[in-house]
Amino acid sequence: MQYPIQTPVQLGSYLRTRRKALGLTQKEAALRIGLLPKTISALENDPLHCSIESLLRLLSALNLEFLLQGKEDAPQGNMWE
């Protein structure tokens, strides 16, 4: 399933929701990818100030991938309504 992310707040919220759905604590997710739990917290709460590398590592731990597509190719509708 695809989830369009348009703001940093949406990104952080989705990362947190996904981590919890997988039954992982921030510490467990961090251990899987060699980051500190505070980095996981930062990605979930203030992703604007995190590195792309950290984001990609967390996406890997959450079994997610980063996909860019043109808005013209995106599904119609807004899941946040």
Backbone as a chain_set.jsonl record, in Angstrom:
{"seq": "MQYPIQTPVQLGSYLRTRRKALGLTQKEAALRIGLLPKTISALENDPLHCSIESLLRLLSALNLEFLLQGKEDAPQGNMWE", "coords": {"N": [[0.841, -1.175, 0.0], [0.466, 2.262, -0.699], [1.531, 5.318, 0.752], [1.149, 8.594, 0.533], [3.467, 11.043, 1.372], [3.677, 14.264, 2.438], [4.596, 16.174, 4.139], [7.055, 16.896, 6.718], [6.035, 16.249, 9.256], [4.069, 14.341, 8.676], [5.729, 12.323, 7.69], [7.308, 11.63, 9.978], [5.266, 10.77, 11.711], [4.232, 8.584, 10.286], [6.469, 6.867, 10.231], [6.735, 6.265, 12.977], [4.257, 5.013, 13.459], [4.47, 2.771, 11.787], [6.742, 1.481, 12.893], [5.765, 0.787, 15.433], [3.647, -0.871, 14.67], [5.06, -3.025, 13.776], [5.892, -3.978, 16.145], [8.181, -3.027, 17.386], [10.448, -1.436, 19.597], [11.946, 1.825, 19.961], [14.58, 1.423, 20.643], [15.025, -1.268, 19.866], [14.64, -1.073, 17.079], [16.735, 0.662, 16.478], [18.979, -0.883, 17.185], [18.893, -2.86, 15.212], [19.843, -1.56, 12.962], [22.131, -0.238, 13.571], [22.065, 2.336, 14.706], [21.587, 5.01, 17.104], [19.081, 4.971, 19.701], [18.133, 7.573, 20.129], [18.381, 8.7, 17.645], [16.423, 7.408, 16.181], [14.221, 8.4, 17.518], [14.497, 11.111, 16.837], [14.08, 10.988, 14.062], [11.419, 10.306, 14.049], [10.227, 12.436, 15.354], [11.328, 14.893, 14.537], [12.068, 15.0, 11.671], [13.224, 16.734, 9.818], [15.734, 17.487, 10.626], [17.446, 15.366, 10.34], [19.682, 12.975, 8.878], [19.703, 11.87, 5.445], [20.815, 9.391, 5.131], [20.384, 8.171, 7.661], [17.587, 8.104, 7.629], [17.133, 6.368, 5.432], [18.268, 4.045, 6.44], [16.559, 3.516, 8.595], [14.166, 3.129, 7.202], [14.798, 0.728, 5.946], [14.956, -1.008, 8.175], [12.304, -1.012, 8.855], [11.162, -2.337, 6.837], [10.505, -0.895, 4.511], [10.472, 1.095, 1.498], [11.94, 3.827, -0.28], [10.347, 5.793, -2.538], [10.129, 7.738, -5.367], [7.804, 9.559, -7.24], [6.151, 11.124, -9.975], [3.695, 13.633, -9.418], [1.603, 13.473, -11.171], [1.391, 10.782, -11.593], [0.527, 9.777, -9.249], [-1.827, 8.166, -7.014], [-5.261, 9.188, -7.041], [-6.928, 11.451, -4.794], [-6.752, 12.159, -1.278], [-5.234, 10.747, 1.377], [-5.209, 11.84, 3.883], [-7.472, 13.198, 4.458]], "CA": [[0.0, 0.0, 0.0], [1.241, 3.491, -0.783], [1.128, 6.417, 1.624], [1.817, 9.833, 0.117], [4.005, 11.868, 2.458], [3.843, 15.605, 1.894], [5.191, 17.054, 5.141], [7.9, 16.197, 7.69], [5.191, 15.72, 10.338], [3.482, 13.104, 8.166], [6.798, 11.331, 7.631], [7.607, 11.166, 11.332], [4.111, 10.039, 12.225], [4.152, 7.289, 9.622], [7.582, 6.034, 10.705], [6.385, 5.813, 14.319], [3.148, 4.064, 13.336], [4.997, 1.544, 11.185], [7.606, 0.817, 13.874], [4.906, 0.2, 16.465], [2.902, -1.965, 14.048], [5.989, -4.162, 13.715], [6.186, -4.393, 17.512], [9.555, -2.652, 17.731], [10.73, -0.227, 20.36], [12.979, 2.625, 19.301], [15.868, 0.777, 20.915], [15.134, -2.452, 19.012], [14.833, -0.621, 15.694], [18.084, 1.22, 16.395], [19.95, -1.984, 17.215], [18.853, -3.562, 13.922], [20.497, -0.816, 11.883], [23.357, 0.4, 14.036], [21.87, 3.736, 15.086], [21.203, 5.22, 18.495], [17.645, 5.188, 19.875], [17.796, 8.996, 20.002], [18.264, 8.992, 16.217], [15.085, 6.941, 15.798], [13.315, 9.405, 18.081], [14.61, 12.323, 16.03], [13.428, 10.735, 12.78], [9.975, 10.274, 14.272], [9.73, 13.69, 15.919], [11.867, 16.07, 13.855], [12.842, 14.44, 10.559], [13.924, 17.768, 9.051], [17.103, 17.641, 11.099], [18.109, 14.064, 10.297], [20.341, 12.712, 7.603], [19.062, 10.943, 4.514], [21.365, 8.063, 5.432], [19.647, 7.633, 8.811], [16.228, 7.813, 7.169], [17.163, 5.159, 4.606], [18.543, 2.9, 7.317], [15.331, 3.209, 9.335], [13.221, 2.544, 6.246], [15.204, -0.663, 5.781], [14.554, -1.748, 9.385], [10.842, -1.075, 8.883], [10.782, -3.029, 5.607], [9.91, 0.101, 3.624], [11.384, 1.644, 0.511], [11.762, 5.228, -0.642], [9.951, 5.801, -3.937], [9.729, 9.043, -5.885], [7.004, 9.488, -8.45], [5.53, 12.381, -10.336], [2.336, 13.793, -8.892], [0.65, 13.041, -12.195], [1.294, 9.33, -11.512], [0.067, 9.408, -7.909], [-3.26, 7.855, -6.896], [-6.122, 10.346, -6.782], [-7.457, 11.511, -3.443], [-5.817, 12.478, -0.209], [-5.5, 9.849, 2.499], [-5.207, 12.58, 5.147], [-8.759, 13.879, 4.634]], "C": [[0.887, 1.239, 0.0], [0.646, 4.549, 0.146], [1.848, 7.678, 1.177], [2.211, 10.666, 1.331], [4.3, 13.239, 1.862], [4.473, 16.574, 2.883], [6.094, 16.246, 6.062], [7.085, 15.584, 8.833], [4.549, 14.398, 9.915], [4.518, 11.989, 8.113], [7.084, 10.76, 9.009], [6.495, 10.33, 11.911], [4.006, 8.656, 11.59], [5.271, 6.353, 10.082], [7.265, 5.451, 12.077], [5.283, 4.74, 14.26], [3.631, 2.733, 12.797], [5.867, 0.768, 12.182], [6.763, 0.109, 14.924], [4.096, -0.97, 15.913], [3.759, -3.225, 13.926], [6.388, -4.653, 15.104], [7.593, -4.065, 17.962], [9.577, -1.423, 18.622], [11.748, 0.586, 19.562], [14.342, 1.975, 19.485], [16.06, -0.444, 20.01], [15.369, -2.073, 17.551], [16.254, -0.099, 15.512], [19.149, 0.12, 16.361], [20.01, -2.723, 15.884], [19.702, -2.878, 12.856], [21.725, -0.041, 12.328], [23.24, 1.887, 14.3], [21.554, 3.819, 16.572], [19.69, 5.397, 18.59], [17.246, 6.657, 19.735], [17.693, 9.412, 18.535], [16.904, 8.545, 15.7], [14.052, 7.944, 16.295], [13.327, 10.675, 17.241], [13.924, 12.141, 14.677], [11.911, 10.761, 12.918], [9.416, 11.628, 14.704], [10.187, 14.951, 15.188], [12.703, 15.635, 12.661], [13.572, 15.466, 9.709], [15.396, 17.869, 9.41], [17.86, 16.319, 11.159], [18.718, 13.846, 8.92], [19.509, 11.748, 6.75], [19.544, 9.522, 4.794], [20.613, 7.422, 6.597], [18.225, 7.257, 8.418], [16.207, 6.518, 6.361], [17.436, 3.92, 5.439], [17.296, 2.516, 8.107], [14.283, 2.605, 8.403], [13.531, 1.063, 6.034], [14.754, -1.514, 6.971], [13.051, -1.94, 9.449], [10.273, -1.746, 7.634], [9.99, -2.11, 4.668], [10.939, 0.515, 2.589], [10.974, 3.071, 0.186], [11.491, 5.267, -2.145], [9.526, 7.208, -4.324], [8.9, 8.815, -7.134], [6.405, 10.85, -8.717], [4.113, 12.452, -9.796], [1.288, 13.336, -9.899], [0.436, 11.528, -12.178], [0.714, 8.851, -10.185], [-1.417, 9.067, -7.931], [-4.047, 9.116, -6.565], [-6.654, 10.286, -5.35], [-6.357, 11.792, -2.454], [-6.145, 11.621, 0.995], [-5.606, 10.581, 3.827], [-6.525, 13.312, 5.376], [-9.64, 13.1, 5.573]], "O": [[1.942, 1.253, 0.634], [-0.571, 4.655, 0.301], [3.047, 7.817, 1.419], [1.389, 10.952, 2.201], [5.069, 13.363, 0.909], [4.847, 17.684, 2.504], [5.922, 15.033, 6.179], [7.423, 14.505, 9.32], [4.491, 13.451, 10.699], [4.221, 10.843, 8.45], [7.099, 9.542, 9.189], [6.745, 9.298, 12.534], [3.725, 7.673, 12.275], [5.032, 5.165, 10.296], [7.502, 4.267, 12.315], [5.369, 3.704, 14.92], [3.24, 1.679, 13.299], [5.745, -0.451, 12.302], [7.026, -1.045, 15.261], [3.88, -1.957, 16.617], [3.248, -4.344, 13.967], [7.132, -5.625, 15.233], [8.144, -4.747, 18.827], [8.809, -0.482, 18.418], [12.337, 0.087, 18.604], [15.165, 1.984, 18.569], [17.14, -0.633, 19.45], [16.196, -2.68, 16.871], [16.901, -0.387, 14.504], [20.106, 0.198, 15.591], [21.083, -3.167, 15.475], [20.221, -3.535, 11.953], [22.296, 0.726, 11.553], [24.212, 2.625, 14.137], [21.286, 2.804, 17.215], [19.074, 5.918, 17.66], [16.144, 6.958, 19.274], [16.995, 10.374, 18.214], [16.299, 9.227, 14.872], [13.119, 8.294, 15.572], [12.273, 11.249, 16.966], [13.254, 13.056, 14.2], [11.205, 11.191, 12.005], [8.251, 11.929, 14.444], [9.497, 15.97, 15.223], [13.911, 15.869, 12.632], [14.463, 15.097, 8.943], [16.213, 18.289, 8.59], [18.803, 16.171, 11.937], [18.31, 14.459, 7.934], [18.733, 10.939, 7.258], [18.772, 8.568, 4.704], [20.245, 6.25, 6.522], [17.718, 6.212, 8.827], [15.35, 5.664, 6.586], [16.885, 2.854, 5.164], [17.004, 1.331, 8.273], [13.587, 1.664, 8.785], [12.618, 0.242, 5.952], [14.231, -2.613, 6.789], [12.57, -2.915, 10.028], [9.064, -1.727, 7.401], [8.959, -2.492, 4.114], [12.138, 0.311, 2.779], [9.82, 3.462, 0.354], [12.321, 4.82, -2.937], [8.66, 7.799, -3.68], [9.241, 7.988, -7.981], [6.178, 11.634, -7.795], [3.415, 11.44, -9.729], [0.214, 12.868, -9.52], [-0.573, 11.038, -12.684], [0.441, 7.663, -10.014], [-2.175, 9.594, -8.745], [-3.543, 10.007, -5.882], [-6.807, 9.208, -4.775], [-5.173, 11.673, -2.766], [-7.223, 11.753, 1.575], [-6.054, 9.994, 4.811], [-6.679, 13.984, 6.395], [-10.767, 13.513, 5.848]]}, "num_chains": 1, "name": "protein.A"}
